[in-house]
Amino acid sequence: MCVFKKLNLTDVNETKTTDDSEKAATVAPAAGKVSAAARSRAGDKIRSELNIEKWPAIWQPSKSKNKPAVRTMEREVSADDGTRIISRVEVGYTQLGTLTTEEQKLLYVLIKFWEDDGKPDAHVFFSTRGLARTLQKKGWGTNVIEATTKSLRKLRTIPIEWTNSYYDQTSAGAVIVDSRPFTILGDLRIVERRQDGAVNTSLGYFKFDDHILRNLQGNFTKPVRIDEFFKLKSEIAQLVYTHVDLVLFDKSRYERRTRNLFNDLGLKNPEYEHMFERKRALERALRELEGMRLSRGVLKSATLEKTTDGKDYKAVFTKASGPRLDAEVEDALGQLPAKPVVVNNYTERKDPVVEQAEQIVRHFHKTVHAVDSHDPQSKEVGQALSLITQHGAAAAMFIVEYAAARAGETNFSMQHFGAVLSYASRAMAERDRSRRARETAALDPTKPASSAVARAELHGRGKRLLGILSSEQFAARADAARAQVQQRPFLAQSQPGSKLFETLVRAKMIEALDIEPMALIAFDPVLTAAYPWLYRRAQNLPL
């Protein structure tokens, strides 16, 4: 256990976050006037959740050979009333391992996706290929897909328990939450479509845990330059950069003994007990860090010096002002939403697959509920995406139509799009049977068609005959069909005229016309009035 009598890191941005928020609020009105050149110099910046940024030891180096285990970090801090308390963070593990620097990179990418989507309360959609591209993964293959998916699952399943260490942003300021275990992602869904054993489509959606989401939206955050962060090759350099960027936010110099620095970063390999091993591990990382841009300023130098007592080395970091960009402008850029919310903004095209999913959802509401205009919800779109990735867009549309037809037959009133999913396997089986029957008929025209194809043909014949009935014929057959439908026990008390009742009446009429041995003749109304005897004799002619 590593306990510090006074740790400056705990004070960084805890009291300044509110000040920064107020400063940003005063600068925000002028933020829209920031020039394009200033934006370019600002770099690719996101705002990461501040509690996570304060504890870089959450992320273990991805190439560490240590076996997965519960990792505990502790600090001694002063409460507002002057008492000393222990802040503790416990990071668990699953069969997938523990949280590593690869998950840290992915978290930053997910925050970027969330900001680009307008910082919504709802789910954010993604494609695994898009995540891999932003993570700068090389190529697109099984290894990249599995690694990205594994990191997503870790963020969703590996718990972090905060004890006297997690702060919630509220209207009254930052308050300590005594004990709060949760995962970084509160919801995650990934759907893969495989063809010939290879994944050709991988889509999904995610949502941050409510605690993290609330802090991100409440600006309890710290800016991070991910364009600089992704340049780092060494995992230790990645952890040091996270730590130093936070500490030097409002300072120009920072130094720390390597033993204490390694404790801060959670680097507890046995060999790091020796100061020369710590020196060797840090030298490469510090060479990478020199000249890197921080969230505010530039890391001018990162060196190692022997301590006065000669028992350790200390890492010394100095910051210089970066390219001329006022701190107020940087803060303003950090506060700007990545995308303003625009209603019916057709200038930016959505992902084609998402558009297909929305079209399928609208088709469902039009078919089932007779609603021509529907705004698809994120959950509905996610369910439609799962159908598309598993079966394709055309098959997903067929599943919707099949579900609507079968639900009417069983007196099941579907209300939500999710009800369609339970019909998917039966719909695809019916589709496959029809396809095989058509292929068989094409190969051997003399062979009678299957019962499914025959039913489809009769169904079409019944519809055609129904369309040429005169108004008198239609009314007579409708009355007969209503009488038959009302004989069914579960519809005995139904009110004629309801949507379900009339749907069954029409189906009964089509069924009767399918099997009725007659050829109906449609007469012009003028001829019918002039020759009523011919009209009466022309009906019900035998085939």
C-alpha positions in Angstrom: 0.0 0.0 0.0 1.4 3.4 -1.0 0.3 6.3 1.3 1.4 9.9 0.8 1.3 12.5 3.6 0.5 15.2 1.1 -0.1 14.5 -2.5 -0.4 17.5 -4.8 -2.0 15.4 -7.5 -5.2 15.2 -5.5 -5.5 19.0 -5.5 -5.0 19.4 -9.2 -8.2 20.5 -10.8 -10.4 19.6 -7.8 -10.7 23.2 -6.8 -9.8 24.5 -10.2 -12.5 22.6 -12.1 -15.2 24.9 -10.9 -13.0 27.9 -11.7 -12.2 26.5 -15.1 -15.9 26.0 -15.7 -16.7 29.6 -14.7 -13.8 30.8 -16.9 -15.1 28.8 -19.8 -18.6 30.1 -19.2 -17.3 33.7 -19.4 -15.3 32.9 -22.5 -18.0 30.8 -24.2 -19.8 33.7 -25.9 -16.6 34.6 -27.7 -15.8 31.0 -28.6 -17.7 31.2 -31.8 -15.4 33.9 -33.0 -12.2 31.7 -32.7 -10.5 31.7 -36.0 -9.9 28.6 -38.1 -6.2 29.0 -37.6 -6.6 29.0 -33.9 -8.7 25.8 -34.1 -6.0 24.2 -36.2 -3.3 25.1 -33.6 -5.5 23.8 -30.8 -5.1 20.2 -32.2 -7.4 17.3 -31.8 -8.6 17.7 -28.2 -11.2 15.9 -26.1 -12.3 16.3 -22.5 -11.8 13.2 -20.4 -13.5 12.4 -17.1 -11.4 14.0 -14.3 -11.6 11.2 -11.7 -10.2 8.7 -14.2 -7.4 11.1 -15.2 -6.4 11.5 -11.6 -5.7 7.7 -11.3 -3.4 6.7 -14.2 -2.6 3.5 -12.4 -6.1 2.2 -13.4 -4.4 1.3 -16.7 -1.8 -1.5 -16.6 0.7 -1.7 -19.4 -0.8 -3.9 -22.1 2.4 -5.9 -22.5 2.8 -6.6 -18.7 3.5 -10.2 -17.9 1.8 -9.9 -14.5 -1.1 -12.3 -14.0 -4.6 -10.7 -13.8 -5.4 -9.8 -10.2 -7.3 -7.2 -8.2 -5.2 -4.0 -8.2 -5.5 -1.5 -5.3 -4.3 2.1 -5.2 -4.4 4.2 -2.1 -3.7 7.8 -1.1 -3.9 9.7 2.1 -5.7 13.1 1.5 -7.1 15.9 3.6 -10.8 16.3 3.9 -12.5 19.7 3.9 -12.6 19.7 7.7 -8.9 18.9 7.9 -9.1 15.2 8.8 -7.0 12.7 7.0 -8.8 10.0 5.0 -7.7 7.2 2.8 -8.8 7.4 -0.9 -8.8 4.0 -2.5 -9.4 2.6 -6.0 -9.8 -1.1 -6.8 -9.6 -2.4 -10.3 -11.0 -5.9 -10.8 -10.5 -8.4 -13.6 -12.4 -10.9 -15.6 -11.5 -13.8 -17.9 -10.6 -11.1 -20.4 -7.9 -9.8 -18.1 -7.7 -6.3 -16.5 -7.8 -2.8 -17.8 -4.7 -1.8 -19.8 -3.2 1.1 -21.8 -5.1 -0.3 -24.8 -8.4 0.3 -23.1 -7.2 3.8 -22.2 -6.7 4.6 -25.9 -10.1 3.1 -26.7 -11.8 5.2 -24.0 -10.4 8.4 -25.5 -11.7 7.3 -28.9 -15.2 6.6 -27.5 -15.2 10.0 -25.8 -14.3 11.5 -29.2 -17.2 9.6 -30.9 -19.5 10.8 -28.1 -18.5 14.4 -28.5 -18.7 14.2 -32.3 -22.3 12.9 -31.9 -23.3 15.9 -30.0 -22.7 14.6 -26.4 -26.1 12.8 -26.2 -27.7 11.1 -23.2 -28.6 8.1 -25.4 -26.5 5.4 -27.0 -23.8 6.2 -29.5 -23.5 4.0 -32.6 -20.2 2.9 -34.0 -18.6 0.5 -36.4 -15.6 -1.6 -35.3 -13.8 -0.7 -38.4 -14.3 3.0 -37.6 -12.9 2.5 -34.1 -9.9 0.6 -35.4 -9.2 3.3 -37.9 -9.3 6.0 -35.2 -7.1 3.9 -33.0 -4.6 3.8 -35.9 -4.7 0.0 -36.1 -2.9 -1.4 -39.1 -5.1 -3.2 -41.6 -8.4 -4.8 -41.0 -8.5 -8.5 -40.1 -9.3 -11.0 -37.5 -6.7 -9.8 -35.0 -7.8 -6.2 -35.2 -11.5 -7.1 -34.8 -10.8 -9.4 -31.9 -8.5 -6.9 -30.1 -11.0 -4.0 -30.5 -13.9 -6.1 -29.4 -12.0 -7.4 -26.4 -11.2 -3.9 -25.3 -14.8 -2.9 -25.6 -15.9 -5.8 -23.5 -13.3 -5.0 -20.9 -14.6 -1.4 -20.5 -18.1 -2.9 -20.1 -17.4 -5.7 -17.7 -14.4 -4.9 -15.5 -15.5 -3.2 -12.3 -13.8 -0.3 -10.6 -14.6 0.4 -7.0 -14.1 3.9 -5.8 -13.8 4.6 -2.0 -13.6 8.2 -0.9 -12.1 8.9 -4.3 -14.9 9.5 -6.8 -16.3 12.9 -7.1 -19.7 13.7 -8.7 -20.2 17.1 -10.4 -23.4 18.7 -9.0 -24.9 22.1 -8.9 -23.5 22.5 -5.4 -19.9 21.6 -6.5 -17.8 18.4 -6.3 -18.9 16.0 -3.5 -17.2 12.8 -2.4 -19.0 9.5 -3.0 -18.0 7.2 -0.2 -18.1 3.9 -2.1 -19.3 3.4 -5.6 -18.4 0.3 -7.8 -19.3 0.5 -11.5 -17.9 -0.1 -15.0 -16.8 2.5 -17.4 -19.4 1.6 -20.0 -23.0 1.2 -18.7 -24.3 -0.5 -21.9 -22.7 -2.1 -24.9 -23.9 -4.1 -27.9 -21.8 -5.6 -30.8 -23.3 -7.4 -33.7 -21.1 -9.2 -36.3 -22.0 -10.5 -39.6 -19.9 -13.4 -40.9 -19.6 -14.6 -44.4 -17.4 -17.6 -45.4 -16.0 -17.7 -41.8 -14.8 -14.0 -41.9 -16.4 -11.0 -40.3 -17.3 -8.5 -43.0 -19.5 -6.2 -40.9 -19.3 -5.3 -37.2 -21.5 -2.6 -35.7 -22.9 -1.7 -32.3 -23.6 1.0 -29.8 -22.4 2.0 -26.4 -23.3 4.3 -23.5 -21.1 5.5 -20.6 -22.0 4.7 -17.1 -24.4 7.3 -15.6 -21.7 8.6 -13.2 -19.2 9.2 -15.9 -21.8 10.5 -18.3 -23.0 13.0 -15.8 -19.5 14.3 -15.1 -18.7 14.5 -18.8 -21.8 16.6 -19.4 -21.2 18.7 -16.3 -17.6 19.5 -17.4 -15.9 17.7 -14.5 -13.2 16.9 -17.0 -9.7 17.5 -18.2 -8.6 18.3 -21.7 -6.5 15.7 -23.5 -4.7 16.0 -26.8 -5.3 12.7 -28.4 -3.4 13.6 -31.5 -0.3 13.8 -29.3 -1.2 10.9 -27.1 -1.5 8.5 -30.0 2.1 9.4 -31.2 3.5 7.6 -28.1 4.9 4.2 -28.7 6.0 3.2 -25.1 3.3 2.2 -22.7 5.2 3.8 -19.8 5.5 7.0 -21.8 1.7 6.8 -22.2 1.2 6.6 -18.4 3.8 9.3 -17.6 2.2 11.6 -20.2 -1.3 11.2 -18.6 0.2 11.9 -15.2 2.4 14.8 -16.1 -0.2 16.5 -18.3 -2.5 16.7 -15.3 0.1 17.9 -12.8 1.6 20.5 -15.1 -1.9 21.9 -16.1 -1.2 25.0 -13.9 2.5 24.6 -13.1 5.7 25.0 -15.1 7.9 22.5 -13.3 7.3 19.2 -11.6 9.8 16.6 -10.1 9.2 13.3 -8.5 11.3 10.4 -7.1 11.1 7.5 -9.5 9.9 5.2 -6.6 7.0 7.5 -5.9 6.3 8.1 -9.6 6.1 4.3 -10.2 3.7 4.0 -7.3 1.6 6.7 -8.8 1.5 4.9 -12.2 0.8 1.5 -10.7 4.1 0.0 -12.0 4.9 -2.6 -9.3 6.9 -5.2 -11.1 9.5 -6.9 -8.8 12.5 -5.5 -10.8 11.3 -1.9 -10.3 12.4 -2.3 -6.7 15.8 -1.4 -8.0 16.4 2.2 -8.9 18.6 1.3 -11.9 15.7 -0.7 -13.4 13.4 2.2 -12.9 16.0 4.5 -14.5 16.3 2.1 -17.5 12.5 1.9 -18.0 12.1 5.7 -17.8 14.9 6.8 -20.1 13.2 5.6 -23.3 9.9 7.0 -22.2 11.3 10.4 -21.3 13.1 10.7 -24.7 9.7 10.2 -26.3 8.0 12.8 -24.2 10.4 15.7 -24.7 8.8 18.3 -27.0 5.3 16.8 -26.7 2.4 19.2 -26.6 0.4 19.1 -23.4 -3.2 20.2 -22.9 -1.7 23.5 -22.0 1.8 24.3 -23.2 4.7 22.1 -24.3 6.8 19.7 -22.3 10.2 21.4 -22.8 12.3 18.8 -21.0 12.0 15.5 -19.3 15.2 14.4 -17.6 16.5 12.1 -14.8 18.7 13.3 -12.0 20.3 11.6 -9.0 18.7 12.6 -5.7 20.7 14.4 -3.1 20.9 11.4 -0.8 22.0 9.2 -3.7 19.3 6.5 -3.0 17.1 7.2 -6.0 16.7 9.1 -9.2 14.1 11.8 -9.7 12.2 12.7 -12.9 12.2 16.4 -13.6 9.7 17.9 -16.0 9.6 21.5 -17.2 6.9 23.1 -19.3 7.2 26.0 -21.8 4.5 28.0 -23.4 3.4 26.4 -26.7 2.6 28.0 -30.0 0.9 31.4 -29.3 -2.6 30.4 -28.3 -4.1 32.1 -25.3 -5.3 29.9 -22.4 -8.7 31.4 -22.7 -9.0 30.4 -26.3 -7.9 26.8 -25.5 -10.5 26.6 -22.7 -13.1 27.9 -25.1 -12.2 25.4 -27.7 -12.4 22.7 -25.1 -15.9 23.7 -24.2 -17.3 23.9 -27.7 -19.6 20.9 -28.6 -18.1 18.9 -31.4 -21.3 19.1 -33.4 -24.1 21.6 -32.9 -27.5 20.0 -32.8 -29.3 20.8 -36.1 -32.8 19.6 -36.9 -33.0 17.9 -40.3 -29.4 18.6 -41.2 -29.1 16.9 -44.6 -25.7 18.3 -45.3 -24.0 15.5 -43.4 -24.9 12.1 -44.6 -25.3 9.3 -42.1 -23.7 6.0 -42.2 -25.6 4.1 -45.0 -26.1 1.0 -42.8 -27.7 3.2 -40.1 -30.0 4.8 -42.7 -31.1 1.3 -43.8 -31.8 0.4 -40.2 -33.9 3.6 -39.8 -35.8 2.8 -43.0 -36.6 -0.7 -41.7 -37.9 0.8 -38.4 -40.1 3.2 -40.3 -41.4 0.4 -42.5 -42.4 -1.5 -39.3 -44.4 1.4 -37.9 -46.0 2.0 -41.3 -47.0 -1.7 -41.7 -48.1 -2.4 -38.2 -49.3 0.9 -36.9 -50.1 2.8 -40.1 -47.8 5.6 -39.1 -46.2 7.3 -42.1 -43.8 9.5 -40.2 -41.8 8.0 -37.3 -38.6 9.2 -35.7 -36.6 6.0 -35.0 -35.3 5.7 -31.5 -31.8 4.5 -30.7 -32.9 1.2 -29.3 -35.0 0.5 -32.3 -32.2 1.4 -34.7 -29.8 -0.9 -32.7 -32.3 -3.8 -33.0 -32.7 -3.2 -36.8 -28.9 -3.1 -37.1 -28.7 -6.5 -35.5 -31.1 -7.9 -38.1 -29.1 -6.2 -41.0 -25.8 -7.5 -39.8 -27.1 -11.0 -39.3 -29.3 -11.4 -42.4 -28.9 -8.4 -44.7 -31.2 -5.4 -45.4 -33.6 -7.2 -47.8 -34.0 -10.1 -45.4 -34.6 -7.7 -42.5 -37.4 -6.1 -44.4 -38.9 -9.5 -45.1 -38.7 -10.4 -41.4 -40.7 -7.2 -40.6 -43.5 -8.1 -43.1 -43.5 -11.8 -42.0 -43.8 -10.8 -38.3 -46.7 -8.3 -39.1 -48.6 -11.1 -41.0 -48.1 -13.8 -38.4 -48.9 -11.5 -35.5 -52.3 -10.7 -37.0 -53.1 -14.4 -37.4 -52.4 -15.1 -33.7 -54.2 -12.0 -32.4 -50.8 -10.6 -31.1 -50.7 -6.8 -31.2 -47.1 -5.8 -31.7 -46.3 -2.4 -30.2 -42.5 -2.1 -30.3 -40.0 -3.0 -33.0 -38.3 -5.5 -30.6 -41.2 -7.9 -31.1 -40.0 -8.5 -34.6 -36.8 -10.2 -33.4 -38.7 -13.2 -32.1 -39.9 -13.9 -35.6 -36.5 -13.7 -37.3 -35.7 -17.5 -37.3 -39.1 -18.5 -38.6 -39.1 -15.8 -41.2 -35.7 -16.9 -42.5 -36.8 -20.5 -42.5 -39.9 -19.7 -44.6 -37.8 -17.6 -46.9 -35.3 -20.4 -47.5 -38.2 -22.9 -48.2 -39.7 -20.6 -50.7 -36.3 -20.0 -52.4 -35.6 -23.8 -52.6 -39.1 -24.4 -54.0 -38.6 -21.8 -56.7 -35.2 -23.3 -57.6 -36.7 -26.8 -57.8 -39.5 -25.6 -60.0 -37.1 -23.9 -62.3 -35.1 -27.1 -62.7 -38.1 -29.4 -63.2 -41.2 -27.5 -64.4 -43.3 -30.7 -64.4 -42.9 -31.2 -60.7 -45.7 -29.6 -58.7 -44.7 -26.6 -56.6 -44.4 -26.9 -52.8 -47.3 -26.1 -50.6 -45.8 -22.8 -49.6 -45.5 -21.6 -53.2 -49.0 -22.9 -53.9 -50.4 -21.0 -51.0 -48.6 -17.9 -52.2 -50.1 -18.3 -55.7 -53.6 -18.9 -54.2 -53.1 -15.9 -52.0 -52.3 -13.8 -55.0 -55.3 -15.2 -56.9 -57.7 -14.4 -54.0 -56.4 -10.8 -53.8 -57.0 -10.3 -57.6 -60.5 -11.7 -57.4 -61.3 -9.6 -54.4 -60.3 -6.5 -56.4 -62.8 -7.1 -59.2 -65.8 -7.7 -57.0 -68.7 -5.3 -57.4 -69.8 -3.3 -54.4 -72.8 -5.7 -54.0 -70.7 -8.8 -54.2 -68.1 -7.3 -51.8 -70.8 -6.5 -49.3 -72.5 -9.9 -49.4 -69.2 -11.8 -49.1 -68.1 -9.4 -46.3 -71.3 -10.2 -44.3 -70.7 -13.9 -44.7 -67.1 -13.6 -43.7 -68.0 -11.5 -40.6 -70.4 -14.2 -39.5 -67.7 -16.8 -39.8 -65.2 -14.8 -37.9 -67.6 -14.0 -35.1 -68.0 -17.8 -34.5 -64.4 -17.9 -33.3 -64.6 -17.9 -29.4 -61.9 -15.3 -28.8 -63.6 -12.8 -31.2 -67.2 -13.4 -30.1 -67.2 -10.1 -28.2 -65.1 -8.1 -30.6 -66.6 -5.0 -32.1 -67.0 -5.1 -35.9 -65.0 -2.3 -37.5 -61.9 -2.7 -35.4 -58.6 -3.1 -37.2 -58.0 -6.7 -36.2 -61.5 -7.7 -36.9 -61.6 -6.3 -40.4 -58.2 -7.7 -41.2 -59.4 -11.2 -40.3 -62.6 -10.6 -42.3 -60.6 -9.7 -45.4 -58.4 -12.7 -44.9 -61.4 -14.9 -44.7 -62.8 -13.5 -48.0 -59.5 -14.0 -49.8 -59.4 -17.6 -48.4 -62.8 -18.3 -49.8 -62.0 -16.8 -53.2 -58.8 -18.8 -53.4 -60.8 -22.1 -53.4 -64.1 -21.1 -54.9 -64.6 -22.8 -58.3 -65.8 -19.8 -60.4 -64.6 -17.1 -62.7 -65.9 -13.7 -61.8 -66.7 -11.2 -64.5 -66.5 -7.5 -63.7 -69.1 -5.5 -65.5 -69.2 -1.8 -66.3 -71.8 -0.1 -64.0 -73.6 1.3 -67.1 -73.9 -2.2 -68.7 -75.0 -3.6 -65.4 -77.9 -1.2 -65.2 -78.9 -1.7 -68.9 -78.7 -5.5 -68.8 -79.4 -6.7 -65.2 -80.5 -10.2 -66.4 -77.1 -10.7 -68.1 -75.2 -9.5 -65.1 -77.1 -12.0 -62.8 -76.4 -14.9 -65.1 -72.8 -14.0 -65.7 -71.9 -14.5 -62.0 -70.8 -17.8 -60.5 -70.1 -19.4 -63.9 -68.4 -22.8 -63.5 -64.8 -23.0 -64.5 
